[in-house]
Amino acid sequence: MKAVLRPCLLLVSAMTACQSPRFRADGFTATDDQTKAAVPGPASDPAVGGELGNVAGLIEARRRLLESIDAPARFVRQHCPDDELVASAPKPSSRVLWFTSQDGRSGARGLLPADLTELLVSPELRSARERIELGGREGPKQPGLVKVSVDRGALEAVSRRPWAGVYHITEYREPRLVYRLSENRRKWLDGELAAQLIVYDLERGSVLCQTPIRVHAIVEGASIRLTAKEPTALALIRELGWSLRRETREALANISSSLRLPEDWDHSDHMPR
């Protein structure tokens, strides 16, 4: 991952030199009260205030801390230390991951579509970000995306989770509608998405385990009418995101028997079409 931010979260222009990081259970470094006060948003902004706002600030701080941890030097299939995880968190509900994504493509010429990347972020993280940006008010719902949860219990649960899953996007090919002269017809070329699922230990500031995932958008039956090109392309792009989420359960099971997905993370019945 990017090493632009260091674990002491350089968010204050007049901050002193960073000490070696020692990660605490709340996701901040042990260097820290000064750093914790420097995190923008509800945790330090009295305009937002309130206990729920403070929880949102903690979640945002953990996300920033996650960005400061270096990605693995090599992408391989690496198993999780399950015995250690169970010993440190005996309850299965304590071993649930929260998710976000990062663009790790080499030489990419453009950004990944927001309609794709938003699907790869836990709704609690988006809810926390909205509360910070909107001064504690609930943000607008975005059609087609995962419903943003502002439930206090869900936010508090995520703020305490020490392990995070990151979809490190390595390849992306957008679905395209083309005209085949040899076939005298239009057809969709399927999209493709490849990611390295990396599980990070926020308390230690290190990689816990990792595995690759690759999915394709199913274009069979997609409309080839030019008037439906844009909405069809958008639906196929979102399908790539849903497909990656569906494949996460099997991918995670291949490297860990103890870590859990959030409820409904991969349930097709809850996925808009």
N, C-alpha and C positions, 0 to 999 in steps of 0.2 A: 504494500500500500504506500501511498504517498508519505514521505517523511517531512512534509512541509511544516507540520506542527509537531513539536516535541511534547513528551508526556506531561510536562509542567504547564502545557497549554499557554503558549505565548500570546496572550490576548490583551496585554496591557503594554503600552508603548514605553513606559518607564519602569518595566519590571527588571529585577536583578537577575544575574546569571542563574541558569537552571542547575538544580542539584540532580544527582542520580535518582531516577524514579523508583519509588517504592509504592506499589499499588495497594490501595485500601479497599475494603468491601463496598464502599459507596461509589467507587469508580473514579475517585480523584487520587492524585498522588499524595504521598505523605508529606510533601513539602509545603503546604496545601491551603491553609485557611485563606491566605492571600490570593491564591489561585481560584479557590471556590468563590470568593467575593468578586473576582474579575469576570466570571462567566456571565455574559449578558442574558437578559430575559428575566423570567419570574423570580429566579433565585436571588437576584440582586436588584431588581427593579420594583420599587414600591408601588409603581403605577399599576402593575399587574397584580401582585400581592396574593395572599390567600394560600392555604396549604396546597390546593390543587395546582396553583401556579408554581409553587416551589418544587413540586414533583415534576412538572413539565421542564423546569430548569435543570433538574438533575438528569433527566433523560437526555436533554440536548447536550449536556456536558459529557455524558457517557458516549454519545455519538461522536463528539469531537475528539474525545480521548481515543476512540476506536480508530479514527482517521490518522492518529499520530503513530500507530503501531505499524512497523514495516511488514509488508507482505512477504511470503516465503521466497527465498532465492530461487527455488525450483518448484514447479507444480507437479505433484505426484499424488498417489493415493496413500494417505497417511492415517492410520487408525487412531482413535481416541483412547486415552487411558481410562477405560470404563470403571475399573475397580476404584481408582482414585476419585472419579467423579461421584460415584455412588456413596463412597465413604464421606465425602465432603457435603453431599446433598442427598440424604436418604430418601426424601419424598420425591416421587416422580414429577410433581408439579414444580419443584424447585430446579428441575433440569430442562426446562422449556427454553428454547432459543428465541431471541428476537432477531429480525432480519433487516438488512439494508443492502444496497448494491453500490458498485464502483466501476467506472469505465477504465478497464486496464488494457484496451486495445492498442496495439503498436501502430503508429502512423495513421491513426483515424483522421479522416478529413472533416468529420462533422460530429455533432453531439448525438448521443442516443436519444430516441424519442421519449418525451416525458410520459406518454401513454404506456410505454413499456416499463420504464424504470420505476414509476410510481407503484406498479403492481408488485415490485420486488422489495418494497419497504413495509415493515410492520406498521399497521394503522396507528398504533400508539405513538410511534415516532413522528408521524405526520401530524397527529393531533397535538403533540407537544410543541412542534414547530409552529403550528398555526396559533396556538395560545400565546406564544412568545411574540409572534409578528403582529397579532391583532389585540395585544394588550389584555389577554385572558378571555376574550370572547371566542365562541365557537366559530370556526371558519366555514366558508361555503362548501357544500358537498359538490364533488366533481362527478358528473355523470359517467358511468362506465367503469369507474375505479372502485377499489375496495372502500366500503363505507368507513369513514373515519370515526373511531371510537373515542369518546371523551369520558367514558366511565372511569370514575376515580379509582376503583379497585383494579381495573386493567392497567391504568397508568402506574399505580404504585407497584404492581407486580413486575412490570417491565423495568422500573427504576431500580429494582433489587436484583435483577438477573445478571449474573457475572459472566455469562457466555453469550456471544453474539455470532450469528452466521452472516457472512458477506458473500454475495454473488459477485465475484470478480470477473466481469465480462471480458472475455478474450477475443471473441469473434461475433460479428453481427452482419447478417445479410438480409436486407429488407425484401419482403415479398414485392414482386413487380409484375405489372400487366404488360405483356409484349404481344406483338403481332408476328406470327410465324408465316412468312411468305410461302414456304414450302408446303404448309398445311392450309394456307388461306384462311387463317382464323386467329383470333386472339386467345391467349391463355395466360394463366398466372404461373409465375415461377415461384416455387415455395421459398419461404424465408428460413433462416437458420440462426440459431443462437447458441453460443457455447460459453460456459462459465466455469470457473473453479470455485466450488463452494468451500470457503475457508471458515473454520470455527476458531474464534479468538477468545482467549482468557483475559478479560479486562483487569482482573486483580493482579495478574502476573505480567501483563503487557506482552503476551506472546501468542504464537500460533498453537492451537491445541490439536487440530487435525484438519484434513482437507481431502477433497475428491472432485474429479471433473464431472460435468453434466453437459449434455448436448441434446438439443431438441430442434424439431422442424415444424413449421406451420403447415397444416393440412389444407391444401387449396382446392381439393376436389369438391365440386359443387358451388364454388365461389362465383359470384356473378361476374361476367365478362363485359357487361354493358358499360360503355364509357360514362354514362350518367351516374353509375353506381361505383365508379372507380375509387373515389376518395373514401367513402364510408366502408367499402369492402377492404381497402388497404388497411384502414385503421383497425377493423375487426381482426384481420390476420396478424397485425402487429401485436394486438392485445393477446391473441391466442398464443403467440410465442411466450409471453409472460406467464400466462396460465399454465402452459405446458411445462415451463421450467419449475413452477411451483408444484405441479403434480409429480414431476420426476424427483423432487427433493426427498420425498419420503423414502423411496428405494435407495437413492444415493446415500442418504444419511444412515440408513440401516446397514449399508455395506461397510461403514467405518465406525459405527457406534451402536451398541445395544442399550445405552442408557440415556442419551440425549433425546429430547422430544420436540415435535413441531407444535406451534401454537394451534389451538382449536380452530378447525375449519380452514387451515392454511392451504390444504390441497383437496378440499371437498368440492367436487364438480357441481353439486346441487346448489352451491352458494356462488357460483361463478356466472356473471352476466354474459350473455351471448350477443 
